[in-house]
Amino acid sequence: MTTLGTDDHHRLATPATHEHGWLVESSHAVSTGRILYVRCAECGVRRVDHQDHRRRPPEPLSRELPGRPARTRG
């Protein structure tokens, strides 16, 4: 078994690593539920999800695609 050293841990935990906060930009109904087009509120990464029932969490259909971070008003 391989263990991570201190240097490896710092290399893996970069500032760009975060838990995405997905915002639904648009969606539409399909016969198996809904297709959701989502964007991370922090880094702008986009993804397409499928939600088979409104009370269940969506599951990713696509890989994460690069995007631009949302602009802040000010």
Secondary structure, DSSP 8 states (H G I E B T S, - for coil): -----HHHHHHHS-TT-----EEEEEEEEETTEEEEEEEETTT--EEEEEESSTTS--EESS--B---------
